[in-house]
Amino acid sequence: MANSIEEALLHGLFPEPVLRRQLLKSVGAATLLGALGTILPVSTLQAIAQEKKPLEKTKLNVGFLAITCAAPLIYGEQIGSYAKEGLAVSLQKIAGIALIRDKMVNGELDVSQQVMPVPLTMTAGLGGNQQSIKVLTILNQNGNSLVLAMKHKDNRDPKNWKGMTFAIPFDQSHQALQLRNYLAAHGLDPDNDVKYRVVPPTEYVSNLRVGSIDGFFGGEPGGQRAVFEGAGFIHLISREIWDGHPCCAVSAAESWITQNPNTFMAFYRAIVAASLHVSDDRNRAGMARVLSKPQYLNAPEVVIDQVITGRYADGLGAIKEDPKRVDYRPFPQYSAAIWLMTQLRRWKMLKEDIDYKALAEKVMLATDAARILKEEGVEPPPIAFGKELIFGREFDSAKPEEYLATLQKT
């Protein structure tokens, strides 16, 4: 700890000693302060740390999608993180991405899960729903699958997928963008060679079974359930395309944060604690039983367990192991946000160039804390404009325009 100001800040924001020690042991003071600085300026955080101010609201409606990404939100309820902060959180299970977005826009939800990069597209006004949205944390990394119907078990080469129909959860979702990038890398024209159908995550398998789609790229447990029901097989998991990619985020409207700053900070402390809990491998045992409950994912425990543990059947007779099939590291990164926005421009969903870096800074908010930490002699966390490795190609988020200039449509 560099000085008494930083120590007081952490004590004020995380007054419970056990939680504070767990946070410091897991990520270190510099990384934690840097991440907190992405949410609010450090001056504001320091003021909040001086005293625990009354909450503007104690009853919150929080939206989630019935996929494994939601585990931190669910565990905030299960381990009492919300209650410890004086919050009575009502978790609202929402059927799809467009609906959960609209419920946030019209104020039915205080905080919600949202697939990336929708918080950025909302802030940019893409699709006519302009509202400034902030990403509090990333709920999870990886945790998606590209699944094909069993009739395609001998058709594994994407070059032969012309004419196929794929389900995606939302046109502007990372799933749609990753699928397009994957198809283009194999020589297909994603705009003309395949078709897309927007389907809620809970309906992937039923659509696959009746033959209305040939495959889907979506969040778990959809892929594993397709295997469990004999409707499809896992062509690959999303980590094989982009290891560490963000899937969903915890998001809130800037207007709500401004109106409820103390409630916001209380919720943020709670979701950080829950994220750390589920990201700890020692806590993975029993998670599938909790998540499988009807009020949450409403899926067979054996299906969810294969996602959480990373030991899974691929539907073609093989048992595979990948302990990072889904991960729950909460800190947002500019680089992932910028790559996703460049893909929207690449595929003409975004009609004109924007300042990608400025948008990432506005939504992800990392970080005034870097300057303060340097002044105090503490090296800030590397959460600036870094690099991503996506399907074998390096992406430098500091140079998004140069990257776009190198791309051809197919």
ABEGO torsion letter per residue (X at the ends): XABAAAAAAAAAABABAAAAAAAAAAAEAAAAAAAAAAABBAAAAAAAAABBBBBABABBBBBBBBBAAAAAAAAAAAAGAAAAAGBBBBBBBBABAAAAAAAAAAGABABBBBBOAAAAAAAAGBGGBBBBBBBABBABBEGBBBBBBAAAAABABAAAABGBBBBBABAABAAAAAAAAAAAAAGBBAAAABBBBBBBAAAAAAAAAAGABABBBBBOAAAAAAAAAGABBBABBAAAABBGBBABBBBBBAAAAAABAAAAAAAAAAAAAAAAAAABAAAABGAAAAAABAABAGBBAAAAAAAAAGBBBAGAGBBBBBAAABBBBABBBAAAAAAAAAAAAAAGABABBBBAAAAAAAAAGOBAAAAAAAAAGBBBBBABBBBBBBGGBBBBAABAAAAAAABBAX
